[in-house]
Amino acid sequence: MPFSLTMKAFLALPLVLLMAGCKPDAESPSATASKSGKPQVYVANYPLKYFAERLGGDLVEVHFPAPGDEDPAFWQPDDDTIAKFQSADLILMNGASYSKWVDGTTLPDDKVVNTSSAFSKDFIEIKDATTHSHGPGGEHSHSGTAFTTWIDLQQAIQQAQQVSNSLQSLAPQDEKEAIEKRFEELKKELTSLDERLLGLGKRMAKAPLVASHPVYHYLARRYDLNIQSVLWEPETVPDDKAMAELKTLLTTHPAQWMIWEGEANQESVTKLTAIGLKSLVFDPCGNAPDQGDFISVMKANVEALEKAFP
């Protein structure tokens, strides 16, 4: 006796369900990639985002998922974000002990590019750093490898070169030359800023500087700057203990300028002015700036130092 229509529909149901189960979730990383048809690039920090977007142009989609109010070096992505990194076509990492979360997960080796590998023998090691906290990221220490590699602008050029090479490996043959041309333009801008900073270093002749945070190791080494650091935050007004510690530091390191990572609270600036210490901003730009981009921020940093040391 032939199957009834009802029985045929019943037997077809598992196949329908199986096909539905194979359909990509609209929110999954693979579904996102297939929508645009472009390679998906995930990055560890804002400088790499800037390099990838500027060099890749419209050829790739670049994702930098770290929140704007956290230091990307100490940010911990959730499981969904880690899965997106793992499903990316290219993962651009900073290296130099950046992205602490990587130690607790696995990323596909064939997709990961360590952009600072070319100068890894020149990393600066930090010992006996104090544990402290700022922002929503909780307590952390700057012990280990100094990771703000890109504020030595020659190292930034090498990182951008790695980004260029990686993007060219994803690009169609007829687009590789355009990526290389954009890299040469970026290199020219970074080289110009590097030369200005080298000139500043000579002019400053090792004048003592105090930094609000221990993130300027590569800047100091490349440009021969005499920097000692405290553990202050731009938004936090130093208390009496912090001021006393600073005054003690100034007895052996008589700086006239404090370098801040961002615009300092006006009350902090006033307290420093009262003890003869002026303030300037040199933003490392590890996270996306509120205004401008990586190059405009670096230009503003150089101009701030040039104004302080004409």
C-alpha positions in Angstrom: 0.0 0.0 0.0 1.5 3.4 -0.9 2.7 5.8 1.8 0.2 8.4 2.8 1.2 12.1 2.4 1.3 12.3 6.2 3.8 9.4 6.5 6.0 11.0 3.7 6.1 14.3 5.6 6.9 12.5 8.8 9.9 10.7 7.3 11.1 13.8 5.6 11.1 15.7 8.9 14.6 14.5 10.1 16.2 15.6 6.8 14.6 19.0 7.1 15.8 19.4 10.7 19.3 18.2 9.7 19.5 20.8 6.9 18.3 23.5 9.3 20.9 22.5 11.8 23.6 22.9 9.1 22.6 26.4 8.4 25.0 29.0 9.8 23.8 31.0 12.8 23.3 34.6 11.7 25.4 35.7 14.6 28.3 33.2 14.2 31.7 34.4 13.0 31.6 32.3 9.9 28.2 33.7 8.9 29.6 37.2 9.4 32.5 36.5 7.1 30.3 35.0 4.4 28.0 38.0 4.4 30.7 40.4 3.3 32.9 38.0 1.4 36.0 39.8 2.8 38.7 38.2 5.0 38.0 38.8 8.6 40.9 40.3 10.6 41.0 40.5 14.4 43.6 42.6 16.2 45.0 43.0 19.7 45.1 46.7 20.0 44.3 50.0 18.3 47.7 50.6 16.5 47.3 47.3 14.8 43.7 48.2 13.9 44.9 51.4 12.4 47.7 49.7 10.4 45.3 47.0 9.1 42.6 49.4 8.1 44.9 51.8 6.5 46.9 49.2 4.6 44.0 46.8 3.8 41.5 49.5 2.7 38.3 47.9 1.5 39.8 44.5 1.0 39.3 43.3 4.6 37.1 43.8 7.6 39.1 44.6 10.7 37.7 43.9 14.2 39.1 45.4 17.4 36.7 44.2 20.1 38.3 45.5 23.3 36.1 48.1 25.1 37.1 51.7 24.9 37.4 52.0 28.7 39.9 49.2 29.2 43.6 48.7 28.5 43.6 46.2 25.7 46.8 44.6 27.2 44.9 43.5 30.3 41.5 43.0 28.8 39.9 39.6 29.1 37.5 38.7 26.2 34.5 36.6 26.8 34.1 33.1 25.2 32.1 34.4 22.2 34.8 37.0 21.4 37.5 34.4 21.7 35.6 32.2 19.3 35.5 35.0 16.8 39.3 35.4 17.1 39.7 31.7 16.5 37.5 31.8 13.4 39.2 34.8 11.9 41.2 34.6 8.6 44.0 36.6 10.2 44.9 37.4 13.8 47.3 40.3 14.4 48.9 40.2 17.8 51.3 42.7 19.3 53.6 40.2 21.0 55.9 41.3 23.8 53.6 39.8 26.5 50.7 41.9 25.3 47.2 40.3 25.4 47.5 38.4 28.7 44.3 36.4 27.9 46.1 34.4 25.1 48.0 32.4 27.8 44.7 30.8 28.8 43.4 29.8 25.3 44.4 28.4 22.0 44.5 30.3 18.7 45.2 28.7 15.3 48.9 29.0 14.7 48.5 29.4 10.9 46.3 32.5 11.4 48.3 34.3 14.1 50.9 36.9 13.2 53.2 38.2 16.0 53.9 41.7 14.7 56.8 42.4 17.0 58.7 39.1 16.3 61.3 40.9 14.1 62.7 42.8 17.1 62.0 40.3 19.9 65.6 40.1 20.8 65.4 43.8 21.7 62.5 43.6 24.2 62.9 45.3 27.5 62.4 43.2 30.6 60.9 44.9 33.7 61.5 43.5 37.2 59.9 44.1 40.5 57.0 46.2 39.2 54.3 47.0 41.8 50.8 45.5 41.4 48.1 48.1 41.0 44.7 48.7 39.5 42.9 51.2 37.2 39.8 51.0 35.2 37.5 48.0 35.2 40.3 45.5 34.4 41.2 44.8 38.0 44.7 44.5 39.6 47.7 44.0 37.4 51.5 44.4 37.2 53.8 45.7 34.5 56.4 43.2 35.4 57.8 41.0 32.6 58.2 42.3 29.1 57.5 46.0 28.3 54.8 45.9 25.7 54.2 49.4 24.4 56.4 48.5 21.5 55.0 50.9 18.9 56.0 54.2 20.7 59.5 53.5 19.4 58.4 54.5 15.9 61.0 52.4 14.2 59.4 49.4 15.9 56.0 50.7 14.8 57.3 50.6 11.2 58.4 47.0 11.6 55.0 46.1 13.0 53.3 47.8 10.1 55.5 45.9 7.7 54.4 42.6 9.3 50.8 43.8 8.9 51.4 44.7 5.2 53.0 41.3 4.5 50.1 39.4 6.2 47.5 41.4 4.3 49.2 40.8 1.0 49.1 37.0 1.7 45.3 37.3 1.8 44.9 39.7 -1.1 44.3 39.0 -4.8 47.5 39.3 -6.9 46.3 42.6 -8.5 45.8 44.2 -5.0 49.2 43.4 -3.4 51.0 46.4 -5.0 48.3 48.8 -3.6 48.9 47.4 -0.1 52.6 47.8 -0.5 52.2 51.4 -1.8 50.0 52.3 1.2 52.7 50.8 3.5 55.4 53.0 2.0 53.2 56.1 2.5 52.7 55.1 6.2 56.4 54.4 6.6 57.2 57.8 5.3 54.9 59.5 7.9 56.2 57.4 10.8 59.9 58.0 9.7 59.3 61.8 9.7 57.9 61.7 13.3 60.7 59.4 14.3 63.3 61.9 13.0 61.6 64.7 14.9 61.7 62.7 18.1 65.4 61.8 17.6 66.1 65.5 17.3 64.1 66.3 20.4 66.0 63.7 22.4 69.3 65.4 21.4 67.9 68.8 22.3 66.6 67.7 25.7 70.0 66.3 26.6 68.7 63.8 29.2 66.6 66.4 31.0 64.8 64.5 33.8 61.1 63.7 33.1 58.5 62.0 35.3 55.9 59.7 33.7 52.5 59.1 35.2 52.7 55.4 34.3 55.4 52.9 33.4 54.6 52.5 29.7 57.3 54.6 28.1 60.3 52.2 28.1 60.7 52.0 24.4 60.2 55.7 23.9 62.9 56.4 26.4 65.4 54.0 24.9 64.9 55.0 21.2 64.9 58.8 21.8 67.4 58.8 24.8 64.9 60.3 27.2 65.6 60.3 31.0 62.3 59.1 32.4 61.3 57.7 35.8 57.7 56.6 36.5 55.1 56.7 39.1 51.7 54.8 39.2 49.2 57.6 38.6 46.1 57.8 36.5 45.0 60.9 34.6 41.5 60.8 36.1 42.6 60.3 39.7 43.8 63.1 41.9 47.0 62.1 43.8 46.6 61.9 47.6 49.1 63.1 50.2 51.0 59.8 50.1 51.4 59.9 46.4 52.5 63.5 46.5 55.1 62.8 49.2 56.5 59.9 47.2 56.7 62.1 44.1 58.6 64.8 46.1 61.0 62.2 47.3 61.6 61.1 43.7 62.2 64.7 42.7 65.1 65.1 45.2 67.2 62.7 43.1 65.4 63.2 39.7 64.7 66.9 39.5 62.2 66.9 36.7 60.2 69.9 35.5 57.7 68.0 33.4 55.2 65.2 34.1 54.2 63.1 31.1 50.6 61.8 31.2 49.0 59.1 29.1 45.9 61.3 28.7 44.5 64.7 29.8 45.0 64.9 33.6 42.4 66.0 36.1 42.8 69.8 36.6 43.2 69.4 40.3 46.2 67.1 39.7 47.7 69.6 37.4 47.3 72.3 40.0 49.0 70.2 42.7 51.9 69.6 40.4 52.2 73.2 39.4 52.5 74.1 43.1 55.7 72.0 43.4 57.1 73.3 40.2 56.1 70.4 37.9 54.4 71.1 34.6 52.2 68.7 32.7 52.1 67.4 29.1 50.3 64.5 27.3 52.0 61.7 25.4 49.3 59.3 24.6 50.6 55.8 23.8 47.3 55.2 21.9 46.9 51.6 22.8 43.1 52.0 22.6 41.1 54.0 20.0 41.3 57.8 20.6 38.2 59.9 21.1 39.3 62.1 18.2 41.7 61.6 15.3 43.7 58.5 14.6 47.0 56.9 15.3 49.0 59.3 13.2 47.3 62.5 14.4 47.7 61.3 18.0 51.5 60.7 17.5 51.8 64.1 15.8 50.1 65.7 18.8 52.5 63.8 21.2 55.6 65.1 19.3 54.2 68.6 19.2 53.6 68.6 22.9 57.3 67.6 23.6 58.5 70.2 21.0 56.5 72.9 22.8 57.9 71.9 26.2 61.5 71.7 24.8 61.8 74.3 22.0 
